């Protein structure tokens, strides 16, 4: 009896002394695995490709995040997360993608907001994902495809410098009645002897969440490529010339309960490549029991050295097996002026951990 009481007291004391350290810091391992099978053909592709692919709706990833309570309302944190291709077991979104191209950063936060240093999101990412019903799918979301993915005969994506920036400082403001802002600056790290000293990327996004209404917007001035370092360039007579591009977007969603509406409008202008792109999108989603049915369409018009129109539409059925696992079926049609039409479809599964 005495032994049991002594052991109980010892365990209780140990727990009391250990509790503050557990409360002050934490590290989590998390991620998402997304695999789909389907048949793919974007506009301009010469033929159709049967695939078992990774990232049908969300790019698969895993990694580590942690926070430490510094006291006085201050917290420190870090993030090291990596994209992966589950179908092959490869690290990164593509060959050569850095291991921690999703996140590689430290941050400090308090009543003043948050300051992040390292590799993190670009200004375009959150507004693009929030304001379209197909989310961050680099395979089937019309808005994401038009903004970020080049295809045969349509080489100009409207977001020129990836959805993440390296060598970056991000300042996130406190939340003011549902409104917050993220200020981004990426160091170009150019040698002064090249004449490119001071070149870098700068941008801002605004996010407002007010009950059923969400408003988003971003602006970027881009001179540096990502995820690989170096200047943005355009080939002129076979010579790579430094390029400057400006891109922007505004968007809104409104949730009526039985249906949610989405809309965006934005543009991108390249100085050396000499073209101006304007992209508009519309979307809708509606819950059906444990599932959601969503549809989206995007149209981009190019004027200047490259001219034409691209229109892409997607229909998605997403069924939740649980809070962490869902099954989906998706179909997409894609059209570009004077090129072969494309159409794609796939079925897949996502699991979060």
C-alpha positions as CSV (number, residue, x, y, z in Angstrom):
1,X,0.0,0.0,0.0
2,X,2.8,2.4,0.9
3,X,4.6,1.5,-2.3
4,X,1.6,2.2,-4.4
5,X,1.0,5.6,-2.6
6,X,4.7,6.5,-3.0
7,X,4.6,5.6,-6.7
8,X,1.4,7.6,-7.2
9,X,2.9,10.7,-5.5
10,X,6.1,10.4,-7.6
11,X,4.2,10.1,-10.8
12,X,1.9,13.1,-10.0
13,X,5.0,15.2,-9.1
14,X,6.7,14.2,-12.3
15,X,3.6,15.1,-14.3
16,X,3.4,18.5,-12.6
17,X,7.0,19.4,-13.3
18,X,6.8,18.1,-16.9
19,X,3.5,19.9,-17.8
20,X,5.0,23.4,-18.3
21,X,7.5,22.0,-20.9
22,X,4.8,20.3,-22.9
23,X,2.6,23.4,-22.7
24,X,5.4,25.6,-23.9
25,X,6.5,23.8,-27.1
26,X,5.1,21.3,-29.5
27,X,6.2,19.6,-32.8
28,X,3.7,17.9,-35.1
29,X,4.2,15.6,-38.1
30,X,1.4,16.0,-40.6
31,X,0.7,15.6,-44.3
32,X,-1.7,14.7,-47.1
33,X,-1.7,11.8,-49.6
34,X,-3.7,12.2,-52.8
35,X,-3.6,9.5,-55.6
36,X,-5.9,9.4,-58.6
37,X,-6.3,7.3,-61.8
38,X,-7.6,8.8,-65.0
39,X,-7.2,9.8,-68.6
40,X,-5.6,13.2,-69.3
41,X,-5.5,15.5,-72.3
42,X,-5.1,19.3,-72.0
43,X,-5.9,21.5,-75.0
44,X,-3.0,21.4,-77.5
45,X,-1.8,18.0,-76.3
46,X,-1.1,15.7,-79.3
47,X,-2.8,12.7,-77.6
48,X,-4.3,11.2,-74.5
49,X,-2.4,9.8,-71.5
50,X,-3.7,7.2,-69.1
51,X,-2.2,7.9,-65.7
52,X,-2.1,6.8,-62.1
53,X,-1.0,10.1,-60.7
54,X,-0.4,12.0,-57.5
55,X,-2.2,15.2,-56.5
56,X,-5.5,15.0,-58.3
57,X,-7.1,17.6,-56.0
58,X,-4.2,18.5,-53.6
59,X,-0.5,18.2,-54.1
60,X,0.7,15.4,-51.7
61,X,3.0,16.6,-48.9
62,X,4.4,15.7,-45.5
63,X,6.6,17.5,-42.9
64,X,7.2,18.9,-39.5
65,X,5.8,22.1,-37.8
66,X,6.5,23.3,-34.3
67,X,5.8,26.2,-31.9
68,X,7.3,27.4,-28.7
69,X,5.7,29.7,-26.2
70,X,8.3,32.3,-25.3
71,X,6.1,34.1,-22.7
72,X,4.8,37.6,-22.7
73,X,2.5,36.8,-25.6
74,X,5.4,35.8,-28.0
75,X,5.6,32.6,-29.8
76,X,8.4,31.1,-32.1
77,X,7.7,28.5,-34.8
78,X,9.2,26.6,-37.7
79,X,8.0,24.6,-40.7
80,X,9.8,22.1,-42.8
81,X,7.4,20.5,-45.3
82,X,8.0,18.7,-48.5
83,X,5.9,18.0,-51.6
84,X,5.9,14.4,-52.9
85,X,4.7,12.3,-55.8
86,X,3.0,9.3,-54.2
87,X,2.7,7.3,-57.5
88,X,6.5,7.0,-57.8
89,X,7.6,7.8,-54.2
90,X,9.6,10.8,-55.5
91,X,10.3,13.9,-53.5
92,X,9.0,17.2,-54.9
93,X,6.4,18.2,-57.5
94,X,8.8,17.5,-60.3
95,X,12.4,16.4,-60.8
96,X,14.8,18.9,-59.3
97,X,12.2,20.5,-57.0
98,X,13.9,21.2,-53.7
99,X,13.0,18.8,-50.9
100,X,11.4,21.5,-48.7
101,X,9.8,23.5,-51.5
102,X,6.5,23.7,-49.7
103,X,7.8,25.3,-46.4
104,X,11.3,26.0,-45.0
105,X,11.0,28.8,-42.5
106,X,11.1,30.1,-38.9
107,X,8.7,32.7,-37.5
108,X,7.9,34.8,-34.5
109,X,4.4,36.0,-33.6
110,X,2.7,38.2,-31.1
111,X,0.2,41.0,-30.7
112,X,2.1,42.8,-33.6
113,X,1.3,39.9,-36.0
114,X,3.8,37.4,-37.5
115,X,7.1,37.7,-39.2
116,X,8.3,34.7,-41.2
117,X,11.8,34.1,-42.7
118,X,12.7,31.5,-45.3
119,X,10.7,29.8,-48.0
120,X,6.9,30.3,-47.8
121,X,3.8,31.1,-49.7
122,X,3.8,33.6,-52.6
123,X,1.1,36.4,-52.5
124,X,-1.0,34.7,-55.2
125,X,-1.6,31.3,-53.5
126,X,-4.2,31.9,-50.7
127,X,-6.5,34.2,-52.8
128,X,-6.4,31.7,-55.7
129,X,-7.2,28.7,-53.6
130,X,-9.9,30.4,-51.4
131,X,-11.8,31.9,-54.4
132,X,-12.4,28.8,-56.5
133,X,-14.4,25.7,-55.6
134,X,-11.8,23.2,-57.0
135,X,-9.2,24.5,-54.5
136,X,-5.5,24.0,-55.0
137,X,-5.7,21.3,-57.7
138,X,-2.8,21.7,-60.2
139,X,-4.5,19.0,-62.2
140,X,-8.1,20.0,-62.5
141,X,-8.8,23.5,-61.1
142,X,-9.4,25.9,-64.1
143,X,-8.1,28.9,-62.2
144,X,-4.9,27.2,-60.9
145,X,-4.2,25.7,-64.4
146,X,-4.5,29.1,-66.1
147,X,-2.4,30.8,-63.4
148,X,0.4,28.3,-63.0
149,X,0.5,25.5,-65.6
150,X,1.9,25.9,-69.1
151,X,0.6,23.6,-71.8
152,X,1.4,22.9,-75.5
153,X,0.9,26.0,-77.6
154,X,0.0,28.1,-74.6
155,X,3.3,28.9,-72.8
156,X,2.1,31.9,-70.7
157,X,0.9,31.2,-67.2
158,X,-0.5,34.3,-65.5
159,X,1.4,33.8,-62.3
160,X,5.1,33.9,-63.3
161,X,7.0,32.9,-60.2
162,X,5.5,29.8,-58.5
163,X,3.1,29.6,-55.6
164,X,6.0,29.8,-53.1
165,X,8.9,32.1,-52.8
166,X,12.4,31.4,-51.5
167,X,14.7,33.9,-49.5
168,X,11.5,35.6,-48.3
169,X,10.3,37.8,-45.6
170,X,6.5,37.7,-44.9
171,X,4.8,40.0,-42.4
172,X,1.2,39.0,-41.5
173,X,-0.9,41.7,-39.8
174,X,-3.2,41.0,-36.8
175,X,-6.8,40.3,-37.7
176,X,-8.9,43.5,-37.8
177,X,-12.6,42.5,-37.7
178,X,-12.1,39.7,-40.2
179,X,-9.5,41.5,-42.4
180,X,-5.8,40.6,-42.5
181,X,-2.9,41.3,-44.9
182,X,0.3,39.5,-45.8
183,X,3.2,41.6,-47.1
184,X,5.9,39.7,-49.0
185,X,9.4,40.5,-50.1
186,X,11.8,38.1,-51.8
187,X,15.5,38.9,-52.0
188,X,16.9,38.4,-55.5
189,X,20.4,37.8,-54.2
190,X,22.0,39.3,-57.3
191,X,25.7,40.2,-57.5
192,X,26.1,44.0,-57.8
193,X,28.6,43.5,-60.6
194,X,25.9,42.1,-62.9
195,X,23.9,45.3,-62.8
196,X,20.9,43.4,-61.3
197,X,21.5,44.4,-57.7
198,X,18.2,45.1,-55.9
199,X,16.1,43.0,-58.2
200,X,13.5,40.9,-56.3
201,X,9.9,40.0,-55.9
202,X,7.4,42.1,-53.9
203,X,3.7,41.5,-53.3
204,X,0.7,41.8,-50.9
205,X,-2.5,39.9,-50.4
206,X,-5.7,40.9,-48.5
207,X,-8.1,38.4,-46.9
208,X,-11.5,39.2,-45.5
209,X,-13.8,36.6,-43.8
210,X,-17.1,38.0,-42.6
211,X,-19.7,35.3,-42.1
212,X,-21.0,34.1,-45.4
213,X,-18.9,36.7,-47.4
214,X,-15.2,36.2,-48.2
215,X,-13.2,38.7,-50.2
216,X,-9.6,38.2,-51.4
217,X,-7.0,40.0,-53.6
218,X,-3.3,40.0,-54.4
219,X,-0.7,42.0,-56.3
220,X,2.8,40.8,-57.3
221,X,5.8,42.5,-59.0
222,X,8.0,39.7,-60.1
223,X,11.6,39.7,-61.3
224,X,13.0,36.5,-59.7
225,X,12.1,32.9,-60.6
226,X,11.0,30.2,-58.1
227,X,11.6,27.6,-56.8
228,X,15.0,27.8,-58.5
229,X,17.0,31.0,-57.9
230,X,17.8,33.5,-60.7
231,X,16.2,36.2,-62.8
232,X,12.9,35.8,-64.6
233,X,13.9,35.8,-68.3
234,X,12.4,35.9,-71.8
235,X,14.3,34.7,-74.8
236,X,14.9,37.4,-77.5
237,X,16.8,36.2,-80.5
238,X,18.0,33.2,-78.6
239,X,19.3,35.4,-75.7
240,X,17.8,35.3,-72.2
241,X,16.7,38.8,-71.3
242,X,15.7,39.8,-67.8
243,X,11.9,39.9,-67.5
244,X,9.5,41.9,-65.3
245,X,5.9,40.8,-64.8
246,X,3.0,42.3,-62.8
247,X,0.0,40.2,-61.8
248,X,-3.1,40.8,-59.7
249,X,-6.4,39.3,-58.9
250,X,-9.6,40.1,-56.9
251,X,-12.1,37.5,-55.8
252,X,-15.2,36.8,-53.7
253,X,-17.3,34.0,-52.4
254,X,-20.7,34.0,-50.8
255,X,-22.2,31.1,-48.9
256,X,-26.0,30.9,-49.0
257,X,-25.9,27.5,-47.1
258,X,-27.5,25.4,-49.8
259,X,-25.1,26.8,-52.4
260,X,-21.8,28.7,-52.4
261,X,-20.9,31.1,-55.2
262,X,-17.3,32.0,-56.4
263,X,-15.9,34.6,-58.7
264,X,-12.5,36.1,-59.6
265,X,-11.0,38.6,-62.1
266,X,-7.3,39.3,-62.6
267,X,-4.5,40.1,-65.0
268,X,-0.9,39.6,-65.8
269,X,1.4,41.8,-67.9
270,X,4.9,41.0,-69.2
271,X,7.3,43.7,-70.2
272,X,9.7,41.9,-72.5
273,X,7.4,39.2,-73.7
274,X,5.0,42.0,-74.5
275,X,1.6,40.5,-73.7
276,X,-1.3,41.3,-71.4
277,X,-3.5,38.5,-70.0
278,X,-6.9,38.9,-68.4
279,X,-8.6,35.9,-66.5
280,X,-12.1,35.7,-65.2
281,X,-13.7,32.7,-63.3
282,X,-17.0,31.6,-62.0
283,X,-17.8,28.7,-59.7
284,X,-20.4,27.1,-57.5
285,X,-20.5,24.3,-54.9
286,X,-23.4,22.7,-53.0
287,X,-23.4,20.1,-50.2
288,X,-25.2,16.8,-50.9
289,X,-25.3,14.9,-47.6
290,X,-21.7,13.8,-47.0
291,X,-20.6,15.0,-50.4
292,X,-20.0,18.2,-52.3
293,X,-20.8,18.9,-55.9
294,X,-18.7,21.7,-57.5
295,X,-18.3,23.3,-60.9
296,X,-15.9,26.0,-62.1
297,X,-15.0,27.7,-65.4
298,X,-12.1,30.0,-66.2
299,X,-11.4,32.0,-69.4
300,X,-8.1,33.8,-70.1
301,X,-7.6,36.2,-73.0
302,X,-4.1,37.1,-74.2
303,X,-3.3,40.2,-76.2
304,X,0.1,41.3,-77.6
305,X,2.9,39.2,-78.9
306,X,0.8,36.1,-78.0
307,X,-2.9,36.3,-78.8
308,X,-5.8,33.9,-78.1
309,X,-8.3,32.6,-75.6
310,X,-8.3,29.6,-73.3
311,X,-11.4,28.3,-71.7
312,X,-11.5,25.5,-69.1
313,X,-14.4,24.0,-67.2
314,X,-14.4,21.4,-64.4
315,X,-17.1,19.3,-62.6
316,X,-16.2,17.7,-59.3
317,X,-18.0,15.2,-57.0
318,X,-16.2,14.9,-53.6
319,X,-17.5,12.3,-51.0
320,X,-16.3,12.4,-47.4
321,X,-15.7,9.0,-45.8
322,X,-14.6,10.8,-42.7
323,X,-13.0,14.1,-41.6
324,X,-9.6,12.8,-42.9
325,X,-10.5,10.7,-45.9
326,X,-12.5,11.5,-49.1
327,X,-13.1,10.0,-52.5
328,X,-13.6,12.1,-55.6
329,X,-14.6,11.9,-59.3
330,X,-13.8,14.8,-61.6
331,X,-14.1,15.7,-65.3
332,X,-12.6,18.7,-67.2
333,X,-12.8,20.2,-70.7
334,X,-10.1,22.5,-72.1
335,X,-10.1,24.7,-75.2
336,X,-7.4,27.0,-76.7
337,X,-7.8,29.1,-79.8
338,X,-6.6,27.2,-82.9
339,X,-5.5,24.1,-81.0
340,X,-6.9,20.6,-80.4
341,X,-9.5,20.5,-77.7
342,X,-8.7,18.6,-74.5
343,X,-10.8,16.6,-72.0
344,X,-9.7,14.8,-68.9
345,X,-11.3,12.7,-66.1
346,X,-10.2,11.0,-63.0
347,X,-11.2,9.3,-59.8
348,X,-9.1,9.5,-56.6
349,X,-8.7,9.4,-52.9
350,X,-7.2,11.8,-50.3
351,X,-6.1,11.0,-46.8
352,X,-4.9,13.5,-44.2
353,X,-2.7,12.6,-41.3
